[in-house]
Amino acid sequence: MSKAATTTSYLFGSFHLDTVRRLLFRDREVVPLTPKMFDILLALVENSDRVFEKSDLMNRVWADSFVEETNLTQNISTLRKALGESASQHQYIVTIPGRGYRFVASVREVCDEGPAMVVERHRRGPTIAEQEDETGSQDATREPASIQPALNVTIAAHKEKGWRQTPAFLVTTISVAGLAIVLFYFSIPGTPKKNEMGPRVKSIAVLPFKPIGPDSGDEYLGLGMADDLITKLSNIGAIVVRPSSAVRKYTDPGQDAVSIGRDLRVDAVLDGSLRKAGDRIRVTVQLLRVQDGKPLWVDRFDEKSTDLLDLQDAVSEHLAKALAPKLASEEGPWLTKHYTDNNEAFQLYLKGLYHATRLTAEEDRKAIGYFEQAIGKDSNYALAYVGLANCYINLSSPPIGLLTPKEASLKAKAAVQRALEIDETLPEARVTLAGIKRNEWDWSGVERELRRAIELSPNNARAHAGYGAYLSQVGKHDECIAEMQRALELDPLESAINEDLGFRFYVARRYDAAIEQFQKCLDMDPHWWTCYSGLAWVYEQQGRYDEALGEYQKAKLLSQNSPEILWGLGRVYAASGKRAEAERVINQLVELSRQRYVSGYLLALIYALLAEKDQAFAWLETAYKDQDLWMKWLKVDPAFDNLRSDPRYGNLLRRVGLQSGL
């Protein structure tokens, strides 16, 4: 085989490992893998003729970081499940005790040597005797390489296995070869510009479209158009797209798009601007390669300002062409999918999204109004129902607390179920429904919805983080950490995920890791008051009460006296034996509960630390009746460790579905 040949695929069993798109297919279905799982599988497949030592495998996959061996074993375990292996039978990955792992299935390589040639190299998997051999010998027999013209190889494969089992990559190689050369010649009208894609785009950030000129409309339009594109792109497994939460802060027209792309750690960034003139609106967009700032695609669109849907369709269609070499044939239509055909409904939805991100009671009410108006214009607008559901949930969450969790869940569930009746493939709806089921103690439903969301949108960081939270709440801490790290790989700068990882370490009793994670968050933003609270939780569990109080004082200054800080001070007072101060906090929280919802779980925790068990269980019963959001942590919260031996605690765990056997 020529040295110029580049391996693009490996075939084994019913699987097709695409090394270019970094995807694993079972027949034609994508098998969701984290980037690290993909790297491990690729390493094992490439070296299937030998034992891969654990240390060598860890050095290859985690070359730039220090990790524990448990990270490798957990990823191997999850990878085996993805390959469909049972606990007692490993037809792909075999553990060599004391050494490492070996890939034992027969592997066939498919290599690309240019437009005229495809090189196939067949490799026999080791025999049973070889699997048991721990000498590390590398004398596995290989079949000779076979080199055939690409067309003949493809036809032969079809004759032998049939179209259904032929990898999609081979089927489309010839048909798209000429088209791919043409797709990246785009231009602003009247300004021809040659654009070369260069290295493939694996990750992308869509920045808020920036209004230009005094008549270019409200900020909501630029944010909303970007959010709509992000929603569509997020449903494509071939590309990692940064979520809306990661890009919303980049609205300043003076910010450099390429620098933002570097901050967000993506390969390319889509930058757009809006200019209104009378009843017309012009959108200019460019897809920039972050590595060198080179434009990969530039275009301009003009539409009537009342025809935003046509405008979005035009941008989406051309973006799909620009990304075509990166998309599987079945994924392109996601970019031009319509969630509504009503322009008024679409504009109202964009306004709702804009206000929903502000996370205050007043803004949340405005968002609800816009979403309801959008639904009034189009009763089948599924995304508007999802937006409405999320607003109701926000109204029950701190610091708003205008609805009890039970009230919020009832309203939100009706909305999100309607969304799924309209479109059951919406991953956003699945994630929201999982959150509602969590508050109803329907843990099997939580897992089912989150798994479905990840199946629909493998690169959805919010879905992975939600699944990580579920795993933490049921006590599967190692799996939780792996899932949270996957979410951070997809969205490394997302503040909520970074913070949540610190709390996941806390409930796993991995206190040193929790401290490190919270401090990492504070390095990103020293005004992040909830991370000071997280540090205080850890210090409290370590008996470092003075340090815990110090962290709460920092949080208090930055949070403008949030009720959560008041509760936090109360728990440290109780844990450190300052009974009078703790009781004073309890009285303040009870008084506050007359004005807004205050969690009975939090009051119970202070009483538990005061060793007032009867009062603690009384408030836990109140929290149970309210379907309190905090009750989902009952199984794992270290602060309740002194209640666990009480039969009443076991009874509560059973009623919320978190009994020890889960």
C-alpha positions as CSV (number, residue, x, y, z in Angstrom):
1,M,0.0,0.0,0.0
2,S,1.3,3.5,-0.9
3,K,2.4,5.7,2.0
4,A,0.1,8.3,0.6
5,A,-3.0,6.2,1.4
6,T,-5.2,7.5,4.2
7,T,-7.4,5.2,6.2
8,T,-10.9,6.5,6.3
9,S,-12.9,3.6,7.6
10,Y,-12.7,0.3,9.5
11,L,-15.4,-2.4,9.2
12,F,-16.0,-5.0,11.9
13,G,-19.1,-7.1,12.6
14,S,-22.1,-4.9,11.7
15,F,-20.1,-1.8,12.5
16,H,-18.5,0.9,10.3
17,L,-16.0,3.2,12.0
18,D,-15.7,6.4,10.0
19,T,-12.4,8.1,11.1
20,V,-13.0,11.2,9.0
21,R,-16.4,12.1,10.5
22,R,-15.5,10.4,13.8
23,L,-18.7,8.5,13.8
24,L,-19.5,4.8,14.5
25,F,-22.4,3.3,12.5
26,R,-24.3,0.0,13.2
27,D,-25.6,-0.7,9.7
28,R,-26.8,2.8,8.9
29,E,-27.6,4.0,12.4
30,V,-25.2,6.2,14.3
31,V,-24.0,4.8,17.6
32,P,-23.5,7.7,20.1
33,L,-19.9,7.8,21.4
34,T,-18.1,10.5,23.4
35,P,-14.9,11.8,21.8
36,K,-12.8,9.8,24.3
37,M,-14.8,6.6,23.7
38,F,-14.2,7.1,19.9
39,D,-10.5,7.7,20.5
40,I,-10.2,4.5,22.6
41,L,-12.1,2.4,20.0
42,L,-10.0,3.8,17.2
43,A,-6.8,3.0,19.1
44,L,-7.9,-0.6,19.8
45,V,-9.1,-1.2,16.2
46,E,-5.9,0.2,14.7
47,N,-3.9,-2.1,16.9
48,S,-6.1,-5.1,16.9
49,D,-3.1,-7.4,16.2
50,R,-1.6,-6.8,19.6
51,V,-2.4,-6.2,23.3
52,F,-2.7,-2.5,24.0
53,E,-1.1,-1.8,27.4
54,K,-3.3,0.4,29.7
55,S,-0.6,3.0,30.2
56,D,0.0,3.3,26.5
57,L,-3.7,3.6,25.8
58,M,-4.1,6.3,28.5
59,N,-1.1,8.2,27.1
60,R,-2.7,8.2,23.7
61,V,-6.2,9.2,24.6
62,W,-5.4,11.6,27.4
63,A,-2.0,12.9,26.1
64,D,-2.3,16.4,27.5
65,S,-3.8,15.7,30.9
66,F,-3.4,13.4,34.0
67,V,-6.3,11.1,34.6
68,E,-6.9,8.1,36.9
69,E,-7.1,4.6,35.5
70,T,-10.8,4.5,36.5
71,N,-11.5,7.0,33.7
72,L,-10.2,4.4,31.2
73,T,-12.1,1.4,32.7
74,Q,-15.3,3.4,32.9
75,N,-15.0,4.5,29.2
76,I,-14.2,0.9,28.2
77,S,-17.3,-0.3,30.1
78,T,-19.5,2.3,28.4
79,L,-17.9,1.5,25.0
80,R,-18.7,-2.2,25.5
81,K,-22.3,-1.4,26.1
82,A,-22.4,0.8,23.0
83,L,-21.1,-2.2,21.0
84,G,-23.8,-4.4,22.4
85,E,-21.5,-6.7,24.4
86,S,-22.9,-8.5,27.4
87,A,-21.3,-8.7,30.8
88,S,-20.2,-12.3,30.2
89,Q,-19.3,-12.3,26.5
90,H,-16.9,-9.8,24.8
91,Q,-16.8,-10.4,21.1
92,Y,-15.0,-7.1,20.4
93,I,-12.9,-5.9,23.4
94,V,-11.2,-8.4,25.7
95,T,-9.4,-7.5,28.9
96,I,-5.9,-8.9,29.3
97,P,-5.5,-9.1,33.1
98,G,-2.7,-7.0,34.5
99,R,-1.9,-5.5,31.1
100,G,-4.5,-3.9,29.0
101,Y,-7.0,-4.6,26.3
102,R,-7.2,-6.3,22.9
103,F,-9.6,-5.9,20.0
104,V,-10.5,-9.4,19.0
105,A,-13.0,-9.0,16.1
106,S,-12.0,-9.4,12.5
107,V,-11.2,-5.9,11.1
108,R,-11.4,-4.7,7.5
109,E,-9.7,-1.4,6.5
110,V,-11.1,0.8,3.7
111,C,-8.6,3.4,2.6
112,D,-8.8,6.3,0.1
113,E,-5.9,6.8,-2.3
114,G,-7.5,9.6,-4.3
115,P,-10.4,9.8,-6.7
116,A,-9.3,6.7,-8.7
117,M,-8.5,4.2,-6.0
118,V,-9.9,2.6,-2.9
119,V,-7.6,0.3,-0.9
120,E,-9.1,-2.4,1.2
121,R,-7.0,-4.3,3.7
122,H,-8.6,-7.2,5.5
123,R,-7.3,-8.1,9.0
124,R,-8.1,-11.3,10.8
125,G,-9.0,-11.0,14.5
126,P,-6.9,-13.0,17.0
127,T,-7.9,-16.6,17.7
128,I,-9.1,-17.7,21.1
129,A,-5.6,-18.9,21.9
130,E,-4.2,-15.6,20.9
131,Q,-6.7,-13.8,23.2
132,E,-5.4,-15.8,26.2
133,D,-1.8,-15.1,25.4
134,E,-0.2,-12.5,27.6
135,T,3.2,-12.4,25.9
136,G,2.1,-9.5,23.8
137,S,3.3,-11.2,20.6
138,Q,2.4,-9.4,17.4
139,D,2.4,-12.3,14.9
140,A,-1.3,-12.2,14.0
141,T,-1.8,-13.4,10.5
142,R,-2.9,-10.8,8.0
143,E,-4.6,-11.4,4.7
144,P,-2.8,-9.7,1.7
145,A,-4.1,-6.3,0.7
146,S,-6.4,-6.1,-2.2
147,I,-6.3,-3.0,-4.4
148,Q,-9.1,-2.4,-6.8
149,P,-10.6,0.6,-8.7
150,A,-13.1,2.4,-6.5
151,L,-16.0,1.7,-8.8
152,N,-15.3,-2.0,-8.9
153,V,-14.9,-2.3,-5.2
154,T,-18.2,-0.6,-4.6
155,I,-20.1,-2.8,-7.1
156,A,-18.5,-5.9,-5.7
157,A,-19.5,-4.9,-2.2
158,H,-23.1,-4.4,-3.3
159,K,-23.2,-7.8,-5.0
160,E,-21.8,-9.6,-2.0
161,K,-23.6,-7.9,0.9
162,G,-26.5,-6.0,-0.6
163,W,-27.2,-2.3,-0.3
164,R,-28.5,-2.4,3.2
165,Q,-25.2,-3.5,4.7
166,T,-22.9,-1.3,2.6
167,P,-21.4,1.6,4.5
168,A,-23.0,4.9,3.4
169,F,-19.5,6.4,2.9
170,L,-18.7,3.9,0.1
171,V,-22.1,4.4,-1.6
172,T,-21.7,8.1,-1.8
173,T,-18.0,8.5,-2.4
174,I,-18.2,8.6,-6.2
175,S,-21.5,10.5,-6.5
176,V,-20.4,13.4,-4.3
177,A,-16.8,13.6,-5.4
178,G,-17.4,16.1,-8.2
179,L,-20.1,18.0,-6.2
180,A,-17.8,18.5,-3.2
181,I,-15.3,20.4,-5.4
182,V,-18.0,22.9,-6.4
183,L,-19.8,23.4,-3.1
184,F,-17.4,26.0,-1.6
185,Y,-17.5,28.6,-4.4
186,F,-19.9,31.2,-2.9
187,S,-19.9,34.9,-3.3
188,I,-21.5,38.2,-2.3
189,P,-23.5,39.2,-5.4
190,G,-21.2,41.0,-7.7
191,T,-18.1,40.0,-5.7
192,P,-16.8,36.6,-6.8
193,K,-14.8,34.9,-4.0
194,K,-13.1,31.6,-4.0
195,N,-13.5,29.7,-0.7
196,E,-11.6,26.5,0.1
197,M,-12.8,24.5,3.1
198,G,-9.4,23.1,4.0
199,P,-9.4,21.0,7.2
200,R,-12.9,19.6,7.9
201,V,-15.1,21.6,10.3
202,K,-15.9,19.4,13.3
203,S,-17.2,22.1,15.6
204,I,-19.0,25.4,15.0
205,A,-20.3,28.4,16.9
206,V,-23.2,30.6,15.6
207,L,-22.9,34.1,16.9
208,P,-25.8,36.4,17.5
209,F,-26.6,38.3,14.3
210,K,-25.6,42.0,14.9
211,P,-28.0,44.8,13.9
212,I,-26.3,47.5,11.8
213,G,-27.8,51.0,11.6
214,P,-30.5,52.7,13.7
215,D,-33.5,51.0,12.0
216,S,-32.2,47.4,12.1
217,G,-34.6,46.3,14.8
218,D,-34.5,45.0,18.3
219,E,-31.7,42.8,19.8
220,Y,-34.1,39.9,19.9
221,L,-34.0,39.4,16.2
222,G,-30.2,38.8,15.9
223,L,-30.3,36.5,19.0
224,G,-33.3,34.7,17.7
225,M,-32.0,34.0,14.2
226,A,-28.8,32.6,15.6
227,D,-30.8,30.5,18.1
228,D,-32.9,29.0,15.3
229,L,-29.8,28.0,13.4
230,I,-28.3,26.5,16.5
231,T,-31.4,24.5,17.2
232,K,-31.2,23.0,13.7
233,L,-27.5,22.4,13.8
234,S,-27.6,20.8,17.2
235,N,-29.7,17.9,15.8
236,I,-26.9,17.0,13.4
237,G,-24.5,14.3,14.9
238,A,-21.7,15.1,12.5
239,I,-20.9,18.5,13.9
240,V,-20.5,19.8,17.5
241,V,-22.3,23.1,17.8
242,R,-22.0,25.4,20.8
243,P,-25.4,26.0,22.4
244,S,-27.2,29.3,22.6
245,S,-26.2,29.8,26.2
246,A,-22.5,29.8,25.2
247,V,-22.9,32.6,22.5
248,R,-25.5,34.9,23.9
249,K,-23.0,37.2,25.5
250,Y,-21.3,38.0,22.2
251,T,-23.6,40.7,21.0
252,D,-21.1,43.5,20.8
253,P,-20.6,44.5,17.1
254,G,-17.0,45.4,17.9
255,Q,-15.9,41.9,19.0
256,D,-13.7,39.9,16.7
257,A,-15.5,36.8,15.5
258,V,-12.3,34.7,15.1
259,S,-11.2,35.6,18.6
260,I,-14.6,34.5,19.9
261,G,-14.2,31.3,18.1
262,R,-10.9,30.6,19.8
263,D,-12.4,31.4,23.1
264,L,-15.2,28.9,22.4
265,R,-12.7,26.3,21.1
266,V,-14.4,25.6,17.8
267,D,-13.1,25.0,14.2
268,A,-15.4,27.6,12.6
269,V,-17.6,30.5,13.5
270,L,-20.7,31.8,11.7
271,D,-20.8,35.6,11.9
272,G,-23.8,37.5,10.6
273,S,-25.2,41.0,10.5
274,L,-28.7,42.5,9.9
275,R,-29.5,45.8,8.2
276,K,-33.1,47.1,7.7
277,A,-34.1,49.5,5.0
278,G,-37.8,50.3,4.7
279,D,-39.6,47.0,4.4
280,R,-36.5,45.1,3.4
281,I,-34.0,43.3,5.6
282,R,-30.5,42.3,4.5
283,V,-28.5,39.6,6.2
284,T,-24.8,39.2,5.5
285,V,-23.2,36.0,6.8
286,Q,-19.7,34.5,6.7
287,L,-18.3,31.2,7.9
288,L,-14.8,31.8,9.2
289,R,-12.1,29.2,9.9
290,V,-10.8,29.9,13.4
291,Q,-7.3,28.6,12.7
292,D,-6.4,31.4,10.3
293,G,-9.5,33.6,10.0
294,K,-10.0,32.6,6.4
295,P,-13.6,32.8,5.1
296,L,-15.0,29.4,4.1
297,W,-18.2,30.9,2.9
298,V,-19.6,34.4,2.4
299,D,-23.1,35.3,1.3
300,R,-25.8,38.0,1.4
301,F,-29.6,37.7,1.5
302,D,-32.3,40.2,0.9
303,E,-36.0,39.7,1.9
304,K,-39.0,41.6,3.1
305,S,-38.8,42.2,6.8
306,T,-42.1,40.3,7.2
307,D,-40.6,37.2,5.5
308,L,-38.2,36.1,8.2
309,L,-38.9,32.4,7.5
310,D,-37.9,32.8,3.9
311,L,-34.7,34.5,5.1
312,Q,-33.9,31.8,7.6
313,D,-34.6,29.2,4.9
314,A,-32.1,30.8,2.5
315,V,-29.4,31.1,5.2
316,S,-30.0,27.5,6.3
317,E,-30.0,26.1,2.8
318,H,-26.7,27.7,1.9
319,L,-25.1,26.8,5.2
320,A,-26.1,23.2,4.5
321,K,-24.2,23.4,1.2
322,A,-21.2,24.9,2.9
323,L,-21.1,22.1,5.4
324,A,-22.1,19.4,3.0
325,P,-18.9,17.4,3.0
326,K,-19.3,17.1,6.8
327,L,-22.9,16.0,6.8
328,A,-24.3,12.6,6.2
329,S,-26.9,12.6,3.5
330,E,-29.8,12.1,6.0
331,E,-28.7,15.1,8.1
332,G,-28.8,17.9,5.7
333,P,-32.7,18.3,5.8
334,W,-32.4,19.2,9.5
335,L,-31.0,22.6,8.5
336,T,-34.1,23.4,6.4
337,K,-36.7,21.8,8.7
338,H,-39.7,24.1,9.4
339,Y,-41.1,24.3,12.9
340,T,-43.7,26.8,11.8
341,D,-44.9,28.3,8.4
342,N,-46.3,31.4,10.1
343,N,-44.0,34.5,10.0
344,E,-45.9,36.2,12.8
345,A,-45.6,33.1,15.0
346,F,-41.9,32.9,14.3
347,Q,-41.2,36.5,15.2
348,L,-43.2,36.1,18.4
349,Y,-41.3,33.0,19.3
350,L,-38.0,34.8,18.8
351,K,-39.1,37.5,21.2
352,G,-40.1,34.9,23.7
353,L,-36.7,33.3,23.5
354,Y,-35.0,36.7,24.0
355,H,-36.9,37.4,27.3
356,A,-36.7,33.8,28.6
357,T,-32.9,34.0,28.8
358,R,-33.0,36.9,31.2
359,L,-34.1,34.7,34.2
360,T,-36.1,37.2,36.2
361,A,-39.8,37.0,37.1
362,E,-40.7,40.0,35.0
363,E,-38.8,38.7,31.9
364,D,-40.2,35.2,32.4
365,R,-43.7,36.5,32.3
366,K,-43.0,38.5,29.1
367,A,-41.6,35.4,27.5
368,I,-44.7,33.4,28.5
369,G,-46.9,36.0,26.9
370,Y,-44.9,35.9,23.6
371,F,-44.9,32.1,23.5
372,E,-48.6,32.0,24.1
373,Q,-49.1,34.6,21.3
374,A,-47.0,32.4,19.0
375,I,-49.1,29.4,19.8
376,G,-52.2,31.5,19.1
377,K,-50.9,32.2,15.6
378,D,-49.8,28.5,15.0
379,S,-51.3,25.9,17.4
380,N,-48.8,23.3,16.0
381,Y,-45.7,25.3,16.9
382,A,-43.9,22.7,18.9
383,L,-40.8,24.8,19.9
384,A,-43.1,27.5,21.3
385,Y,-44.7,24.9,23.6
386,V,-41.2,23.8,24.8
387,G,-40.3,27.5,25.5
388,L,-43.5,27.9,27.5
389,A,-42.8,24.7,29.5
390,N,-39.3,26.0,30.4
391,C,-40.6,29.3,31.5
392,Y,-43.0,27.6,34.0
393,I,-40.1,25.6,35.4
394,N,-38.0,28.8,35.8
395,L,-40.8,30.4,37.8
396,S,-40.4,27.6,40.4
397,S,-36.6,27.8,40.5
398,P,-34.5,29.9,42.8
399,P,-34.2,32.8,42.9
400,I,-37.7,33.5,41.5
401,G,-39.8,31.0,43.4
402,L,-43.2,32.3,42.4
403,L,-44.7,28.8,41.8
404,T,-44.3,25.7,43.9
405,P,-42.5,22.9,42.0
406,K,-45.7,20.9,41.8
407,E,-47.6,23.8,40.3
408,A,-44.8,24.5,37.8
409,S,-44.6,20.8,36.8
410,L,-48.3,20.6,36.1
411,K,-48.2,23.6,33.7
412,A,-44.9,22.6,32.1
413,K,-45.9,19.0,31.5
414,A,-49.1,19.9,29.6
415,A,-47.1,22.2,27.4
416,V,-44.2,19.8,26.6
417,Q,-46.5,16.8,26.0
418,R,-48.3,18.9,23.4
419,A,-44.9,19.7,21.8
420,L,-44.1,16.0,21.6
421,E,-47.6,15.2,20.2
422,I,-46.7,17.6,17.3
423,D,-43.1,16.5,16.9
424,E,-41.7,13.5,18.9
425,T,-38.2,14.1,17.5
426,L,-37.6,17.3,19.4
427,P,-34.6,16.7,21.7
428,E,-35.3,19.9,23.5
429,A,-38.7,18.6,24.5
430,R,-37.3,15.3,25.7
431,V,-34.8,17.1,28.0
432,T,-37.5,19.3,29.4
433,L,-39.8,16.4,30.0
434,A,-37.0,14.5,31.7
435,G,-36.7,17.4,34.2
436,I,-40.5,17.3,34.9
437,K,-40.4,13.5,35.4
438,R,-37.5,14.0,37.8
439,N,-39.8,16.1,39.9
440,E,-42.5,13.4,39.8
441,W,-40.0,10.8,41.0
442,D,-40.4,8.9,37.7
443,W,-36.7,7.8,37.5
444,S,-37.2,5.3,34.7
445,G,-38.9,8.0,32.7
446,V,-36.1,10.4,33.4
447,E,-33.5,8.0,32.0
448,R,-35.7,7.1,29.0
449,E,-36.2,10.7,28.0
450,L,-32.6,11.7,28.4
451,R,-31.4,8.7,26.5
452,R,-33.8,9.5,23.7
453,A,-32.7,13.1,23.6
454,I,-29.0,12.0,23.3
455,E,-30.0,9.5,20.6
456,L,-31.7,12.3,18.7
457,S,-29.0,14.9,19.3
458,P,-25.7,13.2,20.3
459,N,-23.8,16.5,20.6
460,N,-26.4,18.1,22.9
461,A,-24.4,19.2,25.9
462,R,-27.6,20.0,27.9
463,A,-28.9,16.5,27.4
464,H,-25.6,14.9,28.5
465,A,-25.4,17.2,31.6
466,G,-29.0,16.3,32.4
467,Y,-28.2,12.6,32.1
468,G,-25.1,13.2,34.3
469,A,-27.4,14.8,37.0
470,Y,-29.7,11.7,36.8
471,L,-26.8,9.3,37.3
472,S,-25.6,11.4,40.3
473,Q,-29.0,11.4,41.9
474,V,-29.3,7.7,41.7
475,G,-25.8,7.2,43.1
476,K,-23.9,6.2,39.9
477,H,-21.1,8.6,40.5
478,D,-18.4,7.3,38.2
479,E,-20.8,7.2,35.3
480,C,-22.1,10.6,36.2
481,I,-18.6,12.2,36.1
482,A,-17.9,10.6,32.7
483,E,-21.2,12.0,31.4
484,M,-20.5,15.5,32.8
485,Q,-17.0,15.4,31.2
486,R,-18.6,14.5,27.9
487,A,-20.9,17.5,28.3
488,L,-17.9,19.7,28.9
489,E,-16.1,18.3,25.8
490,L,-19.1,19.5,23.8
491,D,-19.4,22.9,25.6
492,P,-16.2,23.5,27.6
493,L,-17.0,27.1,28.7
494,E,-20.7,26.5,29.7
495,S,-20.8,28.0,33.2
496,A,-23.7,25.8,34.4
497,I,-22.0,22.5,33.4
498,N,-18.7,23.6,34.9
499,E,-20.4,24.5,38.2
500,D,-22.6,21.4,38.2
501,L,-19.5,19.2,37.8
502,G,-18.2,20.7,41.1
503,F,-21.5,19.7,42.9
504,R,-21.4,16.2,41.3
505,F,-18.0,15.7,42.9
506,Y,-19.4,17.0,46.2
507,V,-22.2,14.5,46.4
508,A,-19.7,11.7,45.3
509,R,-17.7,12.7,48.4
510,R,-14.8,13.5,46.1
511,Y,-14.1,16.7,48.0
512,D,-10.6,17.5,46.7
513,A,-11.9,17.2,43.1
514,A,-14.9,19.4,44.0
515,I,-12.6,22.2,45.4
516,E,-10.4,22.0,42.3
517,Q,-13.5,22.3,40.0
518,F,-15.0,25.2,41.9
519,Q,-11.7,27.1,41.9
520,K,-11.4,26.5,38.2
521,C,-14.9,28.1,37.8
522,L,-13.8,31.1,39.9
523,D,-10.7,31.4,37.7
524,M,-13.1,31.8,34.8
525,D,-15.3,34.3,36.7
526,P,-14.3,35.6,40.1
527,H,-17.9,37.0,40.6
528,W,-19.5,33.5,40.3
529,W,-21.2,33.5,43.8
530,T,-22.7,30.1,43.6
531,C,-19.2,28.6,43.3
532,Y,-18.3,30.3,46.6
533,S,-21.3,28.5,48.0
534,G,-20.1,25.2,46.6
535,L,-16.7,25.7,48.2
536,A,-18.5,26.4,51.5
537,W,-20.5,23.1,51.2
538,V,-17.2,21.2,50.8
539,Y,-15.4,23.0,53.6
540,E,-18.4,22.3,55.9
541,Q,-18.2,18.6,55.2
542,Q,-14.4,18.7,55.9
543,G,-15.1,20.5,59.3
544,R,-13.4,23.7,58.0
545,Y,-16.2,25.9,59.4
546,D,-14.4,29.2,59.5
547,E,-13.4,28.8,55.8
548,A,-17.0,27.8,54.9
549,L,-18.3,31.0,56.6
550,G,-15.7,33.0,54.8
551,E,-16.9,31.6,51.4
552,Y,-20.5,32.3,52.3
553,Q,-19.6,35.9,53.1
554,K,-18.1,36.4,49.7
555,A,-21.2,34.8,48.1
556,K,-23.4,37.1,50.1
557,L,-21.8,40.2,48.8
558,L,-22.0,39.1,45.2
559,S,-25.5,37.6,45.3
560,Q,-27.2,40.6,46.8
561,N,-28.4,38.6,49.9
562,S,-30.0,35.7,48.0
563,P,-32.1,33.5,50.3
564,E,-29.8,30.6,49.3
565,I,-27.0,32.4,51.1
566,L,-29.1,32.8,54.2
567,W,-29.8,29.0,54.2
568,G,-26.1,28.3,53.6
569,L,-25.1,30.3,56.6
570,G,-27.7,28.5,58.7
571,R,-26.3,25.1,57.8
572,V,-22.7,26.1,58.7
573,Y,-23.9,27.5,62.0
574,A,-25.7,24.3,62.7
575,A,-22.8,22.0,61.7
576,S,-20.3,24.0,63.8
577,G,-22.5,24.0,66.9
578,K,-23.7,27.6,66.8
579,R,-27.3,26.7,67.7
580,A,-28.6,30.3,68.4
581,E,-27.4,31.6,65.1
582,A,-28.8,28.6,63.2
583,E,-32.2,29.0,64.9
584,R,-32.2,32.7,63.9
585,V,-31.7,31.7,60.3
586,I,-34.6,29.2,60.5
587,N,-36.9,31.9,61.8
588,Q,-35.9,34.2,58.9
589,L,-36.6,31.5,56.4
590,V,-40.0,30.7,57.8
591,E,-40.9,34.4,57.7
592,L,-39.7,34.6,54.1
593,S,-41.8,31.6,53.2
594,R,-44.9,33.8,53.7
595,Q,-43.8,35.9,50.7
596,R,-42.5,33.3,48.3
597,Y,-41.7,29.6,48.0
598,V,-39.0,28.4,50.4
599,S,-37.8,24.8,50.2
600,G,-38.7,22.6,53.1
601,Y,-35.7,20.5,52.2
602,L,-33.4,23.3,53.1
603,L,-35.0,23.9,56.4
604,A,-34.9,20.1,57.1
605,L,-31.2,20.1,56.4
606,I,-30.5,22.8,59.0
607,Y,-32.6,20.8,61.6
608,A,-30.7,17.6,60.7
609,L,-27.4,19.3,61.4
610,L,-28.8,20.5,64.7
611,A,-29.7,16.8,65.5
612,E,-33.4,17.9,65.6
613,K,-34.6,14.8,63.8
614,D,-38.3,15.2,64.3
615,Q,-38.3,18.7,62.9
616,A,-36.1,17.6,60.1
617,F,-38.5,14.8,59.0
618,A,-41.5,17.2,59.4
619,W,-39.9,19.6,56.9
620,L,-38.9,16.8,54.6
621,E,-42.6,15.7,54.5
622,T,-43.5,19.2,53.5
623,A,-40.9,19.1,50.8
624,Y,-42.2,15.8,49.6
625,K,-45.8,17.1,49.3
626,D,-44.6,20.1,47.4
627,Q,-42.6,17.9,45.0
628,D,-39.6,20.0,46.0
629,L,-36.8,20.3,43.5
630,W,-34.2,19.5,46.1
631,M,-35.8,16.1,47.0
632,K,-34.1,14.5,44.0
633,W,-30.8,14.7,46.0
634,L,-32.1,12.8,49.0
635,K,-30.2,9.6,48.2
636,V,-26.8,11.2,47.9
637,D,-26.7,14.5,49.9
638,P,-23.8,14.2,52.5
639,A,-25.5,16.7,54.8
640,F,-28.2,14.1,55.6
641,D,-25.8,11.3,56.6
642,N,-26.8,11.5,60.2
643,L,-30.5,10.7,59.3
644,R,-29.8,7.7,57.1
645,S,-30.1,5.1,59.8
646,D,-33.6,6.3,60.8
647,P,-36.4,4.1,59.3
648,R,-38.2,7.3,58.3
649,Y,-35.4,8.2,55.9
650,G,-35.6,4.8,54.1
651,N,-39.4,5.3,53.9
652,L,-38.9,8.7,52.2
653,L,-36.3,7.3,49.8
654,R,-38.8,4.6,48.8
655,R,-41.6,7.1,48.2
656,V,-39.5,9.2,45.9
657,G,-38.2,6.1,44.1
658,L,-34.7,6.4,45.3
659,Q,-34.5,3.3,47.5
660,S,-31.0,1.9,47.9
661,G,-31.5,-0.8,45.2
662,L,-32.0,1.7,42.4
